Amino acid sequence: MDWSLKNWRRRHILRHATLPDEAWRAAVSGLPVLLGLSENELERLRELVTLFLNEKQMVAAGGFALDNDMRIKIAAQACLPILNLCLDYYAGWVSVIVYPGEFVPEHEFMDEAGVVHVVRDATLGESWERGPVVLSGADAVRGGEHDGINVVIHEFAHKLDMLNGAMNGFPPLHREMQQEQWAQIFTTAYADFCAQVERGLETALDPYGAESPAEFFAVTSEAFFETPHILQQNYPDVYRQLAAFYRQDPALRTEAGCG
């Protein structure tokens, strides 16, 4: 779509399809992860959510009852990471599919002997390259509780990771960021985290982050927004890289909010 036409269309949507005040306030009040956002930030988030809900198709699956409050809450959590970026970071795909709870996707892979295997593992969320984001509704609604777990942010971090190809924990960085620095900091932190998980130690982050560099990026992104001080304390260099990438400082924001 031509940029001028896209911008005209988005301005038209914001003028004529803004979320109702009552519905927006109800959704925001139910998401602790948004606490500390300034009035200006909340208004910009509201605009992003309005556009997101107009440009993406959020559909229920498995008999889930997807109401307007749930749609707004999912969209708000999805748009929080791009608050200081733009909606075009989520370009190239359309659908968000919401199941009642855990769902069981089916994946096929071929081993070295040429034998095709079918894997069915229950999961809370999934992101497909150039495809939909799939979420557990029960877990999406409880996201944003400052416990470091947020399935919506996790899966949308994967979407950001996939902007420059397959998920590998290396999203497209801004011009002022250094790729070598990102790679060194995340590689070092990931190795340390995996060593803790392998030794059976209690970790500050979700142990699922040890599955791969891509999952480590998604898990640290969850923590960045949900429990920023914990991430900052345990992996300060990772926190600084994420702050540069997302162009946000949730630790500073939560301090201000508590004051």
N, C-alpha and C positions, 0 to 999 in steps of 0.2 A: 504494500500500500504506500502511495506517495506520502512523504513526511508531512506536507502541508495539509493534505486531506486527513491524515491520521490525527494531527493536532487539532484541526477544526472539529473533527468528530468527538474527540475527547473533551474539548471545551464545551461542546454542545451537551454532552452527557452530564458534565459537572454543573451546568446551568439548569438542567431539566430533570435529572435523575439522582439528585443528592439523597443520601440515606436520611430517613426521618430522624429527628433529634432523639426521640424517645428510644427508638430501636438501637441507635448508635450508643447512647449513654448506657443502656442495659447491657449491651455486649461488652463495652469497655470496662464497666464495673465488675464484670465476671472474669476478667483476665488480669491477674496480678502482674504478669510480665510487662504490662503497659504502664504500670505505676512509675511515676517519675518523669514521664513524657511531659513536655511543656504544652501549653495550649496551642502554640504554633505547630508543634510536632504532631499533636493529636489531630489537628485540622488537616495537615498534609497527609497523615495516615488515612483519615476518613476519605480524602479525595482518591488516594490510591486504592482503597477498598472499593469505593464506588466504581472506579474504572475496571478493577479486577473482576468484580461481579458482572460487569457488562461484557467483558471480553472473554471470560472463561465460562465454561459450562460445568456447574457443580451438580452432580447427579447422585442419587441414592442407589444403593445396590443391596441385595440380600434382605430386602424388606425393611431397610432402615428408614425411620421417619426423619427426614431432613427438613427442619423448619428454618424460618428466616433468621432467627437468633443464632442457630448453629452455622449457617452460611456466613454470617457476618463475623462470627468468632474465628472460623477457619481462615477467612480471607484476611482478617486483621493480623493473625499470627503469621500468615504467609507473606504479608506485605511489610511486616516489621523489619526483616533483613534488608529490604530494598528501600527503606524510608529515605535514605540520602543518596540513593542510586536512581533508578527509574523503572517503570513497569516493563520497559523493553528488555530488561534482564530476564523476563519470563516469556520471551517471544518464542515462536516456533512450535507451540503445542497449545491444546485447548482445554482438555477435560481434567476435572478433579472428581474422582469416584470415591464415595464414602460408604463403607460397610458398617454394620452395627458394632462389630468388634473385630477380633482377629480374623483374618481371612487366609486362605490357603492357595497361593498362586502355584501354577504348574510351570516348571522350567525343564527344557531338554538340553542336554549337553552330550558331546561325544568324547569318549576317553581315548587314550593313546592307541588302543587296539581297534578303534573304529566302532566300538559298541555305543549305541545311543542309550542314555539313561534319562529317566523322568524323575524329577525331584519335586516333592510337595512338602513345603515347610510353612507352618503357621507364622504369620508376621503381622506387625501393626501398621506398616507403611511400605510403600514401594514407589520408586520413580523410574519411569521409562525414558530412555533417550528419544526425544522427539515424540514422546507419547504422554500418557496421562500420569498424574500423581494419584496414588491410591492410598486411602487412609482408613484407619479404624476410627469410627465416629466416637466411640466411648473414650478412646484415648485422646482424640483431638479436643474433646470438650473439657477434659481435665488438664489440658496443657496450660502452661503459663502459671504454674503454682510455685515457682521458685524452688523446684526440687532438682533442677538440672536436666529433667526429661521433658522433651517437647517434640512429639512425633511430627507435627506440622513443620516446625523450623528445621528439623532433621531432614525431612524429605525435600523441602525447598532448597536447603543447602546443597543437596545432591543436584538439583536442577541448575544451580549456579555453577557447580563443579563441572557439569556436562556442557557448558557453553562453548568450551574449546575442545570438545571430544569426549571420549569415555571418562567415567569417573576415576580419578586418581589422586584426589586431594589437592589438586593444583588448578584452581579456577583462574580465569583470565584476570590478571592483576592490572591495576591502574598504572598509568605511565610513570608516575612518580615512585612506584614501588620497584624493588629489586628482586628479580626472579631467583637469583642465587641465594639471597638472604632468606627468602621464603622457604626454599628447598632445604637449606641447611637447618633452619630453626625447626621446621616441622619434622624433618627426618630424625633429628636428635630427640625431640620430644616424643615422637612415636616409638622410637626404640626404647626409651626409658619407660614409657607407659606399658609397652608389651612385656618388658622384663618384670614389671610389678605384677601384671596379670598372671604371667607364667609362674611366678613364685606364690601365687595365691594370696597376695596382699590386698588389703582393703584399699580401693582406689578412690580418689576424689571425683573422678569422672566415671561415666557408664562404661563398664568393662567391654561392652560391645565395640567400643572404639578400637580395640586391638585386632579386630577382624581384618582390617586393611587400611591403608592410608586414606582411602575415600571415606571410610566409616569414621576414622579419627577426625577428619575435617568436619564431618557432619556432627559428631558428638561434641567436639570443641565449640562448634557454632551454637549448639543447644545451650551449652554451659555459658557461652559468651553473653547470651541474652537472659538466661534463666538464673544463673548463679555466677555473675561476673567476678565477684571478689574471690571466689574459690578458684576459678580458672586463673585469675591474675596472681594469686598467691602461689599456685603450684606450677604454672607455666607462664611466667610473665612475658617472655618473648613471643610466645604464641598469641597471648592476649593482645600485644601491641600490633602484631601482624593482622589479626582479625579486625582490630580497631581501624587500621589503615584501609583494609579491604572494604569493610562495611561502612566506613566513615561515620562511626558512632563510638561512644564511650559509655556503655551501660553502667560500669562501676561508678563513674563520676555522676551519672544521672541518678542512680539509686541513692548515693550519698546525699545529693541535693534534695531528693524526694523525702528522705528520712528527716532532713532538717526542717 
